Structures are given as C-alpha cells and as structure tokens.
Amino acid sequence: MAPAQNYRRSSDIDLLTIYEISKVLTSSLDFRQCLQTVLQLLLSQLNMRHAVVGLVQTDGQLHILGAAGVPWPMSEAPILDPRRGIISKVIRSGSPIVIPDIAADAHFTNRTGRDPEQMEGVSYLVVPLKVDREVIGILSADRHPEDEESVNFERDMRMLSLVANLLAQTFRLHQAVAADRQVLLEESARLQKQLQGQYDIENVVGRSKRMKEVFTDVHQAAPSGATVLLRGESGTGKEAIAHAIHYLSPRAKGPFVKLNCAALPETLLESELFGHERGAFTGATSERKGRFELARGGTIFLDEIGDISPAFQAKLLRVLQEQEFERVGGNKTIKTDVRLVAATNRNLEEMVQKNEFRADLYFRLNVVAIFLPALRERKDDIPLLVDFFLERFNSENRRQLTITPGAVDILMQCNWPGNVRELENCIQRAATMTRANVIREADMRCQKGQCFSSMLLETTQARACFPVAGMPSRSLTPVSRPMPTPAPSSADEEEAPQGVERRGVPVSERDRLVDAMERCGWVQAKAARLLGLTPRQIGYALRKYNIEVKQL
C-alpha cells in the first residue's frame, strides 16, 4: 500500500476512534464503565494490547480503574506504587514516554501481569492524565510489532494523549457532578429531617385529654397503609396531623403531596390529580404528571374531600379500588402506589343519605377515622398555643413580646369558632398592633370591648364533628360566656331597631345581621367592618338567611 494511502487510512481510523470514544464518554455517568468501553475501542480500532488506566488516589497509590487485554479480572486489579518504574517518570515529568522494547529495558518492572515469554519486541506507551496541569493518573498501552506493517510511535502517542485528555476532562466533570449530587443528597436529608421534626406528632401543640386521644390514634394508624379520614371543624389542624401520619409511617422518605379539593373546579381537579397529555385541552402544551404520580411511594393528602362533585367521586373511587388511572386525554393506564389521607369538615353521613356523596366512596375513605376536637372543647391547650404562636412571631419579627395572664384569661373565655387558625390570627394581630413589648388585656378587645372571636357571626362558626355510630354528639351552641360590654348610651338605645335587645345580643343572628345592614345603609363592606367580618363572610351569611339586599 502506498504511504499516502496508508496515512489517509490511518487518519480516518483515528478520527473514527475519537468520535466513538467521545460518544462513549458522554453516554453515561458511570466513569468506570466508560473506561472499560474506551479501552476496548483502543484495542479493537488501533490494534493495541494490554491497555490500562490508573488514577492516584488519596492514599497516594495508583489504583487501576479500567483495563482491557489483561490476564486478571478488575476485582483483582493490582495497586501500584507511583514512585516506582516507568510510571514514576511520567507522573513526575508530566510527559509521555515510549519504550520500544520492554524486554530490553532495565527500568520496566512488569507489575501488571504480562507474560515474560511474550514481552520480546513489545513497545510500551504511557501518557499522563492531567487536570489543570496536575497529573492525576496515567494511560498505558502495548504495541506488538506484528500488529502493523510499520509502527508509528508519533501517531500512537498523539492518539493516546488525545484520549487521555478526554478521559481527564470527563473524570473532572464526573467529580463535579458527584460532588453536586452529594450536596443535594445531604441537603435533601437535612430538609427531610427538619420537616420530619417540624411535623412530628410531638410538635403538634396540645396536652389536653382530647388531644392525647388524637395522638394515640395517630401513632396507632400511621405505621399501617390504611386510608385515614380526618374529621373536624375548619382550623383544627387536620393538615398538621396528616403530615404527622406521613412522617410516622414507613413512607416517610417518600413525597408528601397535598391538594385542597375545594379550591379547583372539577375539570382542573382531574388534571391536577391525574395529570394530562399534550393537547388534551386548550393550553395543554406539554405532558404533565398529576399529584397521584408525584406522590408515588409516599402519601397524598386530599383536603375538603367532601366538596368534590358526584362525577369526580366515581373517578376517585376507581383509583382507590384499582390503584390505577389514565391521564386526561390519554389512554395509557398508569399504576400508582400511594397512601391516601383525606380530610373534611362536612357531615359525610348526611350527604350519603341525601345521595350527595357516594356510599361506596365513603366506605373506602372511612377506613380509619380520626376526630379532631374543636378548640372550645380543649381550652386547656389555649395557653400552650398562645406561647407557641407568640414565640414564632418573635422569631420571625425579631421581637421579644410577652403576654399577661389577664390577656390569656380573655382568650380562654372566647368561643373560637375559627379554632386554632383563628387563635393564631388573633395573636398575630395583637402582637402586631401592640405598642409595647407586652400584650395586655386591652389588646385583646375591640372598640366595643368585645374579644375578637365573639364578633364573628354564627355563619362563620365552625361546625362540630358530626355524630356517627359509636361517637357522642356535640352541641353546636357556643359554650363560653360572652365578654362583658360597657353600659349602653342613650344614643345606642335609640338606634336599636324593634325586635332586637338594647345593646345586648339580638334575638337571633339573623336579626343582628339585618340590624347591622340597616345601620350601614345596606352596604355590605360597612356592615362587615361593623361586625368585624370580611365582605365574603357577610355575603355568605346573607345567602344563608335568605336576606335580600335592599337597593337604596
């Protein structure tokens, strides 16, 4: 073959080899596996033998990470001293070395198991692996004289140096990826531990008898995979208990995914829970996983489960029964492995009787029922909750507020229809508006001398847990005493309409609502401010009592 044709053929092989090696190095994050494939390519494409890659580790020794054409398995790879033999010269100088005949070289020590009878005429090529001008290891290979008609050491060293450079850069990249992954794993473990501590049942504030019963139920139910239904009024801490159930269960290392079913219409709720395929509806520009897929191996918490529509109840029932579903717009059945914790403040038993809630779904959900008491039923916990909320406020706002026993006594007398959530808002409001470093009795009263919670209408009072078989019924009537109010003035006596007691409690909540609306010229926003409510709460109360708003 002519020299020009031979050179062209060699260049084509070299280019193809580099291309294949580049593909291998970018195909996987397993550096050792990539090394093995690269060395096999060197042997097959360039007719080399006994290829080895070694890296200097923290112990100062040269560990072989990859080898091809050697007489021993990788599990028995020798560990070399980089201060001895030809390797030491390459590591010290950072330059490649070629030994034309290893059998005739006195410095060659043959520490990687070559057959001494087959070393005659074998060439040994060693190039350094460098990262930022620092030698981190070596790449070596043997060239037998019968492999090619003419041996070109310059071409071989150029190829090996180029491969060594690719290997070194890939190793540095893999080191960076591994370091970042380790940081992410440590951060994930730290956050997981922090969340587990934050939502552990021991951090749920409550030492009353009723709450101890709840904690006992949680500890009993959490280790199993049974569906849990949390019952109780709004604001009693159902989400905190759901977190505790998750972190006390064997699924604690899995995800905890939550969704408020009342916050979305049926069409969006289905997409949120089951996901959707691209083009399933207008705006679905890409495939999207649903909450059931995201919660795989963990727990999904569905709040306000009693507010889902009858049509969606059937779809949810199938997931609970078969543990499978299809995305919106898709026909591929997806298996799921999640634990369901649901919560509601509605009377599901009554809804089942009225055919507003499927009985089969009710029995699927009501496997383990845990009833959370209203705050008015565990008033012994109010001082603990006040200290907890005040401490958190101080930490978030760099304050050092305290509260007087008299102010706590006022809070103990309130009915708290909004439960723990309302108490928290009350503490935040008093802590924000107080001008001193102590929250006093006066900070717990509004302009008319009433505590914040006593100003709420019955329409916003949370309903008590609904009675079921074996459970005692609870009265919906407030059990706390109303706050004392100042003596009425003559002007107030004249303003009171007929049918309403003078400066006392109206004959009914409806009369009090009508009285407030009339005083404010039937302007809902003004009436809301007068009663200490939001316009949304006023609108709800007007609809509840079928009060038609007069247009003046």
Residue pairs with C-beta under 8 A, 6 or more apart in sequence:
1 9
6 150
10 152
10 155
13 45
13 46
14 46
14 155
14 159
16 45
17 41
17 42
17 45
17 46
17 159
18 159
18 162
18 163
18 166
20 41
20 45
21 38
21 41
21 163
21 166
22 166
24 34
24 37
24 38
24 41
25 34
25 38
25 166
25 167
25 170
27 34
28 34
29 174
29 177
31 65
31 170
31 171
31 174
32 65
32 66
34 170
35 53
35 65
35 66
35 167
36 66
36 67
36 68
36 74
38 66
38 163
38 167
39 51
39 52
39 53
39 66
39 67
39 68
39 69
40 68
42 48
42 51
42 68
42 141
42 160
42 163
43 49
43 51
43 68
43 69
46 156
46 159
47 143
47 147
47 148
48 69
48 141
48 142
48 143
48 147
48 156
49 69
49 122
49 141
49 142
49 143
49 144
49 147
50 68
50 69
50 70
50 112
50 114
50 140
50 141
50 142
51 67
51 68
51 69
51 139
51 140
51 141
51 142
52 64
52 66
52 67
52 70
52 112
52 138
52 139
52 140
52 141
53 64
53 65
53 66
53 67
53 129
53 137
53 138
53 139
53 167
54 62
54 63
54 64
54 65
54 80
54 87
54 137
54 138
55 62
55 63
55 65
55 129
55 136
55 137
55 171
56 62
56 63
56 82
56 91
56 135
56 136
56 137
57 63
60 82
61 79
61 80
61 81
61 82
62 79
62 80
62 81
62 82
62 87
62 137
62 138
63 77
63 79
64 74
64 77
64 78
64 79
64 80
64 112
65 137
66 74
67 74
67 77
67 112
69 142
70 112
70 113
71 113
71 114
71 115
72 78
72 113
78 111
78 112
78 113
80 87
80 111
80 112
82 88
82 91
84 109
84 111
85 107
85 108
85 109
85 111
86 97
86 99
86 105
86 107
86 108
86 109
86 124
86 126
87 126
87 138
87 140
89 97
89 107
90 96
90 97
90 126
90 127
90 128
90 135
90 138
91 128
91 135
91 138
94 128
94 130
94 133
94 135
95 128
96 125
96 126
96 127
96 128
96 157
96 160
96 161
97 125
97 126
98 123
98 124
98 125
98 126
98 153
98 156
98 157
99 105
99 108
99 123
99 124
99 125
100 123
100 153
101 120
101 121
101 122
101 123
102 108
102 110
102 114
102 119
102 122
102 123
102 124
102 142
103 119
103 120
103 121
103 122
105 124
108 124
110 116
110 119
114 122
114 142
121 144
121 145
122 142
122 143
122 144
122 145
123 142
123 143
123 144
123 145
123 151
123 153
124 140
124 142
125 140
125 141
125 142
125 143
125 153
125 156
125 157
125 160
126 138
126 139
126 140
127 138
127 139
127 140
127 157
127 160
127 161
127 164
128 135
128 137
128 138
128 139
128 164
129 135
129 136
129 137
129 138
129 139
129 164
129 167
129 168
129 171
130 136
130 164
130 165
130 168
131 168
131 169
131 171
131 172
136 168
136 171
137 168
139 160
139 163
139 164
139 167
141 156
141 160
143 151
143 153
143 156
145 151
192 252
192 253
195 243
195 247
196 247
196 252
197 203
199 240
199 243
199 244
199 246
199 247
200 244
200 247
200 248
201 215
201 218
201 219
201 241
201 244
201 248
204 211
204 215
204 237
204 240
204 241
204 244
205 381
205 384
205 385
205 388
206 212
206 214
206 215
206 378
206 381
206 384
207 380
207 381
207 384
208 373
208 378
208 379
208 380
208 381
209 378
210 373
210 377
210 378
211 373
211 378
211 381
214 241
214 370
214 371
214 372
214 373
217 368
217 370
218 241
218 244
218 245
218 248
218 370
219 248
221 228
221 245
221 368
221 370
222 244
222 245
222 246
222 248
222 249
223 248
223 249
223 250
224 249
224 368
225 249
225 250
225 339
226 367
226 368
227 320
227 339
227 340
227 341
227 342
227 364
227 365
227 367
227 368
228 242
228 245
228 340
228 341
228 342
228 367
228 368
228 369
228 370
229 305
229 342
229 343
229 344
229 365
229 366
229 367
229 368
229 369
229 370
230 238
230 241
230 242
230 341
230 342
230 343
230 344
230 370
230 372
231 343
231 344
231 345
231 369
231 370
231 371
231 372
231 465
231 466
232 238
232 343
232 345
232 371
232 372
232 373
232 374
232 465
233 345
233 372
233 374
233 419
233 462
233 463
233 464
233 465
234 345
234 418
234 419
234 421
234 462
235 375
235 418
235 419
235 420
235 421
235 422
235 462
236 372
236 373
236 374
236 375
236 419
236 420
236 462
237 372
237 419
237 420
238 303
238 343
238 372
239 258
239 301
239 303
239 343
241 370
241 372
242 258
242 299
242 301
242 341
242 343
243 256
243 301
245 299
245 341
246 252
246 256
246 298
246 299
246 301
246 339
246 341
247 256
249 299
249 339
251 297
251 298
251 299
251 339
254 295
254 296
254 297
254 298
254 299
255 294
255 295
255 296
255 297
255 298
255 299
256 295
256 298
256 299
256 301
257 291
257 294
257 295
257 298
257 299
257 300
257 301
258 300
258 301
258 302
258 303
259 269
259 272
259 273
259 291
259 300
259 301
259 302
259 303
260 303
260 304
261 269
261 302
261 303
261 304
261 305
261 307
261 308
262 303
262 304
262 307
263 304
264 272
266 308
266 309
266 311
266 312
267 281
269 308
269 312
270 312
270 315
270 328
271 280
271 281
271 288
271 290
271 328
272 290
272 291
273 290
273 291
273 292
273 316
274 290
274 292
274 315
274 319
274 325
274 326
274 327
274 328
275 287
275 288
275 289
275 290
275 292
275 293
275 327
275 328
276 284
276 287
276 288
276 290
276 327
276 328
276 329
276 330
277 284
277 287
277 327
277 328
277 329
277 330
278 284
278 285
278 286
278 287
278 329
279 329
280 327
280 328
280 329
280 330
281 328
281 329
284 328
284 329
287 327
290 325
290 327
291 300
292 300
292 319
292 325
292 334
292 336
292 338
293 334
293 336
295 336
295 338
296 336
296 337
296 338
297 337
297 338
298 338
298 339
299 338
299 339
299 340
299 341
300 338
300 339
300 340
300 341
301 341
301 342
301 343
302 340
302 341
302 342
302 343
303 342
303 343
303 344
304 343
304 344
304 345
305 342
305 343
305 344
305 365
306 344
306 345
306 346
306 348
306 351
306 357
307 344
307 346
308 316
310 356
310 357
310 358
313 357
313 358
313 361
314 358
314 361
315 325
316 361
317 358
317 360
317 361
317 364
318 324
318 325
319 325
319 336
320 340
320 361
320 364
320 365
321 364
323 335
323 336
323 337
324 333
324 334
324 335
324 336
325 333
325 334
325 336
326 332
326 333
326 334
327 334
340 365
342 365
345 462
345 463
346 466
347 463
347 466
348 357
348 362
348 365
348 366
348 466
349 362
349 466
349 468
350 466
351 357
352 358
352 359
352 362
369 468
371 465
371 471
372 465
373 465
374 416
374 419
374 462
374 464
374 465
374 474
375 381
375 382
375 385
375 416
375 419
375 420
375 422
375 423
376 415
376 416
376 478
376 479
376 480
377 474
379 412
382 408
382 411
382 412
382 423
383 408
383 412
385 420
385 423
385 424
386 403
386 408
386 411
386 423
386 427
389 423
389 424
389 427
389 428
390 401
390 402
390 403
390 427
390 431
390 439
393 399
393 401
393 427
393 428
393 431
394 400
394 401
397 431
399 431
399 437
400 437
401 431
401 434
401 437
401 438
401 439
402 437
402 438
402 439
403 438
403 439
404 438
404 439
404 440
404 441
406 440
406 441
407 430
407 439
407 440
407 441
407 443
407 444
410 441
410 444
410 445
410 451
410 483
411 423
411 426
411 444
411 451
413 451
413 480
413 481
413 483
414 451
414 452
414 453
414 454
414 480
414 483
415 453
415 454
415 461
415 478
415 479
415 480
416 422
416 423
416 453
417 453
417 456
417 458
417 460
417 461
417 462
417 478
418 425
418 453
418 456
418 460
418 462
419 462
422 452
422 453
422 456
423 453
426 444
426 452
426 453
429 452
430 439
430 443
430 444
431 439
433 443
434 440
434 443
444 451
444 452
445 451
445 483
446 452
446 455
446 532
448 485
448 486
449 483
449 484
449 485
449 486
450 482
450 483
450 485
451 483
452 532
454 482
454 483
455 531
455 532
455 533
456 531
456 532
456 533
456 537
457 509
457 512
457 513
457 531
457 533
457 537
457 541
458 509
459 509
459 537
459 540
459 541
459 544
459 545
460 533
460 537
460 540
460 541
461 476
461 478
463 476
464 474
464 475
464 476
465 471
465 474
467 473
467 474
482 505
485 503
487 503
488 502
488 503
492 502
492 503
493 502
493 503
495 519
496 502
496 503
496 515
497 514
497 515
497 518
499 507
499 511
500 506
500 507
500 511
500 512
500 515
501 507
505 512
506 512
506 515
509 541
509 545
510 545
510 547
512 531
513 527
513 531
513 538
513 541
513 542
513 545
513 547
514 547
516 527
516 530
516 531
517 524
517 527
517 542
517 547
517 549
517 550
519 527
519 530
520 526
520 527
520 530
521 552
522 549
522 550
522 551
522 552
524 535
524 538
524 539
524 542
524 549
525 535
527 538
528 534
528 535
528 537
528 538
531 538
533 541
541 547
542 549
